[in-house]
C-alpha cells in the first residue's frame, strides 16, 4: 500500500490526535474558543469578511475558489442525507441513534458493551447541518454557482446512509469512518491550495479558519465512528474502499459540473 493512501493517511491523523500531547491540547483548546463559522451567525451584517469576495485575484485563483466551494457545499449536502438515511434506520438504536440524531448526549460505558463513548459528544448530524448552512452562505458570498449534481448528491447520500445502516450499526459507522477520512484529507488539500489567496482580503483568513474548523469536526466524527466499532463491520476493508473511492469520484465530478 502506498504511503499516501487514504487508509494510512487516516490512521496517521487518528494516531497524531490521540498520541501527541501537543495536538491533544490544540483540539482541547479549540473547544474553548469561538469557532470561525460563528461569524456567519452574528447579528452584525456589515462585516466585509462575511459579505465580500476577493476581486483582484487571478482567473486561476478564482476558478480554484469556485471549485472548492462548489464541491464543499455538495459534500455537506450529501453528508446531511447520509445521516438522514442512517437516522431513518438506526434512529431508535440506544447506542448509535443518539450519536446521529440532533441532540447532545452522554453515553456511559456499560458492562454489556465493549465500546461506548465515555465522554459527552455533540451529535454528528447537527454539526453537518451547521456545515451546510455555512457553505450555503459562503457560496452566496463568493458568488459561486452550485453544482448541477445536487439532486444526485441528495439521492446518493440518502441511499448510502440507508444501505449501510441496514447492514448494521458497525457498517453505518464504517461508512462514516470512510467518508470522514476522505473529507478530512480533502479539506487539508484545500487549505494548501488556499495559501495562494491574498491574506489581505478579510474573507480569506475567515475562509481558511472555517475550512480548518470543519476539517477538525469531520475528524472528530471519524473518531466517534472508530470508537463505536466501525472496524468490526462485515468486509470492513472492502466497504471502506468502495465508499472512499465513491467519495473521491463525487468530489472530482462536483468540481467540474
Buried (B, 14 or more C-beta within 10 A) or exposed (E): EEEEEBBEBBEEBBEEBEEEEEBEEEBEEEEEEEBBBEBBEEEEEEBEBBBEBBEEBEEEBBEBBBBBBBBBBBBBBBBBBBBBBBBBBBBEBEBBBBBBBBEEEEBEEEEEEEBBBEEEBBBBBBBBBBBBBBBBBBBEBBEBEBBEBBEBBBEBBBEBBBBBBBBBBBBBBBBBBBBBBBBBBBBBEBBEBBEEBEEEBBBBBBBBBBBBBBBBBBBBBBBBBBBBBBBBBEEBEEBBBBBBEBBBEBBEBBBEE
